[in-house]
Amino acid sequence: MPASIAAFGPASSSRSPYAAFAAPAPQAAVFFTLADGTRLEAVLRRSARARRPRLTLTQAGDLLLVVPQTLPPARIEQHLPQFLPWLERAWRKQQSRAPVATLPERIVLPLPDREYLLEIAGDWAAGRRQIAQAARAPELAPPLLLSAGARRLLVLEEPGRLRLFGSVDDPAVCALALRRWCRATAARLLPPYLAALAAQGGFALAGVSVRDQRSRWGSCARVRATREQTQIRERRPPARSGFAGFLSALLGDKEREEWAEAPKTAGRISLNWRAALLPVPLLEHLCWHELCHLRQMNHSPAYRAELARFSPHWPEMEKALNKAWREMPWWALPAAPPAR
């Protein structure tokens, strides 16, 4: 059967079993049928930044077609056949490398040097009893409750152990609960670590957030300087020339020192919660990578020189980051679909 394309339609709601937990707005979709009869659905997303249609395939097997904001449907359909040869190859490769849908025996968080054994502990009723007992132990972390339609799951964190109660026979629901627990834990661990590095390197960090990015370890964005910072920098004294300038350079200039110490352009950094799973040296490199973007918002030679000051072995570290993303376990993958 030759590969073919079905035109537009609503994105299938059967793709995710978590509609009751977080119901997304309906999305348009396109459908591809491969030569072996496999029918694939790609979510269609319009972007003001896109210059041409782009099809991507995630590790979890999700397809996303990004098109320019104003591209009409007829033109989109004309572009679709060009993706079929690539999609045939990419889908076969993705299926051959797809991680096995199994839960981990343990979760290791290198930053605090903690290891949590995963325990399938019982049904929902047993979990409710455990909640009552945990309420009498304030030193324990609060329980995490997950409701996904008719499925419910409870995660209890104890020293060195994560106990799961409820729909423990559903690997997809368990994986979703583990991702949410890891994200909440990373939100407590990563910001202070990054802030400490920023202070060490003299970076002006306006804030840190921990998110669930689908395809990157982190990102950064500059923020506007405060009124006080702007006033300080606007008071920059004029350069002196001649002998007065020579004396100023020789003896120092208090006004110029104050201006030089004024805060530089600040920025906000967003880290992927999965960074909490990285070995500490790799996590440190990731933080330097994002912090250096606050000074160089590109990957120019100037940026690489800045990064080399803080992470001398950055080329090897960048490769290790890419490898870590490719080898991410199934349960931690972005929006991992349930096992079929």
C-alpha positions in Angstrom: 0.0 0.0 0.0 1.6 3.3 -1.0 2.0 6.0 1.6 -0.8 8.5 1.6 -2.1 11.6 3.5 -5.4 12.4 4.9 -6.2 16.1 5.1 -7.3 18.0 8.2 -9.4 17.0 11.1 -9.6 17.4 14.9 -6.8 15.9 16.9 -7.9 12.5 18.2 -9.0 12.6 21.8 -8.0 9.0 22.3 -4.4 9.9 22.0 -4.2 10.8 25.7 -6.1 9.2 28.6 -5.8 12.2 30.8 -8.6 14.4 29.4 -10.3 14.5 32.8 -7.1 15.6 34.4 -6.3 18.5 32.1 -8.6 18.9 29.1 -6.7 20.8 26.3 -8.4 22.9 23.7 -9.3 21.1 20.5 -6.4 21.1 18.0 -6.3 20.6 14.2 -4.4 17.6 13.0 -3.2 16.0 9.7 -2.9 12.3 9.2 -0.3 10.2 7.4 -0.6 6.6 6.3 2.7 4.9 5.8 3.5 2.2 3.2 2.8 -0.6 5.7 -0.6 0.8 6.6 0.5 2.5 9.8 -1.7 5.6 10.3 0.0 8.5 12.1 -1.6 11.7 13.5 0.3 14.9 13.6 -0.9 17.9 15.7 -1.0 21.0 13.5 0.3 24.2 15.2 0.6 27.6 13.6 3.5 29.8 14.5 4.2 33.5 13.8 7.9 32.7 13.9 7.8 29.7 11.4 9.0 30.5 7.9 8.1 27.1 6.3 6.3 23.9 7.4 8.3 21.7 9.7 7.4 18.2 10.9 9.1 16.8 14.1 8.9 13.3 15.8 9.5 13.1 19.5 11.0 10.2 21.4 7.6 9.4 22.6 6.3 8.9 19.1 4.3 12.2 18.9 4.2 14.1 15.6 4.0 17.9 15.5 3.6 19.9 12.2 4.4 23.6 12.7 3.4 25.9 9.8 3.6 29.7 9.3 0.7 31.6 10.9 -0.8 32.8 7.6 -0.3 29.7 5.4 -3.7 28.6 4.0 -4.9 25.0 4.3 -4.5 24.4 0.6 -0.9 25.3 0.7 -0.3 23.2 3.8 -1.7 20.1 1.9 0.7 20.8 -1.0 3.6 20.6 1.4 2.6 17.4 3.1 3.9 14.8 0.5 7.4 16.1 0.9 7.5 14.8 4.5 6.6 11.2 3.6 10.0 9.8 2.7 11.6 11.3 5.8 8.7 10.1 8.0 9.0 6.5 6.7 12.6 6.5 7.8 12.2 8.4 11.0 9.3 6.3 12.2 11.1 3.0 11.6 14.1 4.3 13.4 12.0 5.6 16.3 10.2 2.3 16.7 13.5 0.4 16.7 14.9 2.6 19.4 11.7 3.2 21.4 12.4 2.7 25.1 10.5 -0.1 26.8 7.4 1.1 28.7 8.6 -0.1 32.1 8.8 1.7 35.5 12.2 2.2 37.2 13.2 0.2 40.2 14.7 3.4 41.7 15.0 7.1 41.0 18.3 8.7 41.6 18.6 12.5 42.2 22.4 13.2 42.0 22.2 16.8 43.2 21.2 16.0 46.8 22.7 12.5 46.4 19.4 10.8 47.1 18.1 7.5 45.9 14.4 6.4 46.1 13.4 2.9 45.7 10.0 2.5 43.9 7.5 0.4 45.8 4.1 -0.7 44.4 2.4 -0.5 47.8 -1.4 -1.2 47.4 -4.8 -0.1 46.3 -6.5 3.3 46.8 -8.1 2.3 50.1 -4.6 1.4 51.5 -3.3 4.7 50.2 -6.0 6.7 52.0 -5.0 5.0 55.3 -1.4 5.9 54.6 -2.4 9.5 54.1 -3.9 9.6 57.6 -0.7 8.2 59.1 1.5 10.6 57.1 -0.5 13.5 58.4 0.8 12.7 61.9 4.4 12.8 60.6 5.1 16.4 59.6 8.7 15.6 58.7 7.4 13.7 55.6 6.8 15.4 52.3 3.1 16.0 51.5 1.5 13.2 49.4 1.0 13.7 45.7 -2.5 12.9 44.4 -3.2 12.2 40.7 -6.6 11.8 39.2 -6.7 10.8 35.5 -10.3 10.0 34.6 -11.3 6.9 36.5 -7.7 6.2 37.5 -6.3 7.6 40.7 -2.8 7.3 42.1 -1.2 8.4 45.3 2.6 8.9 45.7 4.0 8.9 49.2 7.6 10.0 49.7 9.5 8.5 52.6 13.2 8.5 53.3 14.8 6.5 50.5 11.4 5.2 49.2 8.5 6.2 46.9 5.3 4.3 47.6 2.6 4.1 45.0 -1.1 3.4 45.8 -4.1 3.1 43.5 -4.1 2.4 39.8 -0.7 0.8 40.0 -1.5 -1.6 37.2 -1.4 1.2 34.7 2.2 2.0 33.7 1.2 5.2 31.9 -0.5 6.7 35.0 2.4 5.6 37.2 4.8 7.3 34.9 2.8 10.5 34.9 2.7 10.5 38.7 6.5 10.0 38.8 7.0 12.9 36.4 4.9 15.2 38.5 6.7 14.1 41.7 10.1 14.7 40.0 9.0 18.1 38.8 7.9 19.2 42.2 11.1 18.0 43.7 13.2 19.7 41.0 11.4 22.9 41.7 12.8 22.8 45.2 16.4 21.7 44.3 17.3 23.5 41.0 16.6 27.2 41.6 18.9 27.6 44.7 21.6 25.7 42.9 21.4 27.9 39.8 21.2 31.0 41.9 24.4 30.0 43.8 26.3 29.6 40.5 25.0 32.9 39.2 26.3 34.7 42.3 29.6 32.9 41.9 30.0 33.9 38.3 28.7 37.5 38.8 25.5 37.0 36.7 22.4 39.1 37.2 19.7 36.5 37.6 16.2 37.9 37.9 14.4 34.6 38.5 14.4 30.8 37.9 11.5 28.6 36.9 11.3 24.8 36.5 9.1 23.6 33.6 8.3 20.6 31.5 9.9 21.5 28.2 9.4 18.9 25.5 12.7 19.3 23.6 15.2 21.3 25.5 17.1 21.3 28.8 16.6 24.9 29.5 16.1 28.4 28.1 16.7 32.0 29.1 15.3 35.4 28.5 16.5 38.9 29.3 14.3 41.2 31.4 14.1 44.9 31.4 16.3 46.7 33.9 14.6 48.3 36.9 14.3 52.0 37.1 17.0 52.2 39.7 19.4 50.2 37.5 18.6 52.4 34.5 19.2 55.6 36.4 22.6 54.3 37.6 23.7 53.5 34.1 22.4 56.8 32.7 24.6 58.6 35.2 27.7 57.3 33.5 30.3 60.1 33.6 31.7 61.3 30.3 35.2 60.1 29.3 38.0 62.4 30.1 40.7 63.2 27.6 44.3 64.4 27.7 46.2 64.7 31.0 43.0 64.6 33.1 42.1 61.3 31.5 45.5 60.0 32.2 45.3 60.9 35.9 41.8 59.5 36.1 43.0 56.2 34.8 46.0 56.2 37.0 44.4 57.3 40.3 41.0 55.7 39.8 37.6 57.3 39.4 35.0 56.6 42.1 32.2 57.6 39.8 33.3 55.2 37.1 33.8 52.4 39.6 30.2 52.9 40.8 29.0 52.8 37.3 31.0 49.6 36.5 29.5 47.9 39.5 26.0 48.7 38.4 23.9 45.6 37.7 24.3 44.2 34.2 21.4 43.1 32.1 19.4 40.6 34.1 17.5 37.6 32.9 15.3 34.8 33.8 16.2 31.1 33.3 13.9 28.2 32.9 15.2 24.7 33.5 13.7 21.4 32.6 12.8 19.4 35.6 14.6 16.4 34.0 17.9 18.3 34.7 17.5 17.0 38.3 18.2 13.5 36.9 21.6 14.6 35.5 24.9 13.9 37.1 26.1 17.0 39.0 29.0 17.9 36.6 26.6 17.8 33.7 24.0 19.8 35.6 26.6 22.4 36.5 27.5 22.7 32.8 23.9 23.1 31.8 23.5 26.0 34.3 26.6 27.7 33.0 25.3 27.2 29.4 22.2 29.1 30.3 23.8 31.8 32.4 26.3 32.7 29.7 23.4 33.3 27.4 22.5 36.2 29.6 25.6 37.9 28.3 25.6 36.5 24.8 22.1 35.7 23.5 23.5 33.5 20.7 26.0 30.7 20.0 28.7 33.0 18.5 32.5 32.7 19.2 32.0 35.3 21.9 29.5 33.1 23.6 31.7 30.0 23.4 34.6 32.0 24.8 32.4 33.1 27.7 31.2 29.5 28.3 34.8 28.2 28.2 35.6 30.4 31.2 33.2 28.5 33.4 33.0 25.2 31.7 36.4 24.5 30.1 35.3 21.1 28.7 32.1 22.4 27.2 32.3 20.6 23.8 32.3 17.2 25.6 29.6 18.3 28.0 27.3 19.4 25.2 27.7 16.0 23.6 26.9 14.4 26.9 23.8 16.5 27.3 22.5 15.4 23.9 23.3 11.8 24.7 21.4 12.1 28.1 18.4 13.4 26.3 18.4 10.6 23.7 18.8 7.9 26.4 16.1 9.3 28.7 14.0 6.4 30.2 10.5 5.9 29.1 8.8 7.1 32.2 10.6 10.5 32.1 9.9 11.2 28.4 7.8 14.3 27.6 4.1 13.4 27.4 4.9 9.7 27.2 1.8 7.9 25.8 0.3 5.0 27.6 1.4 1.5 26.6 -0.9 0.0 24.0 
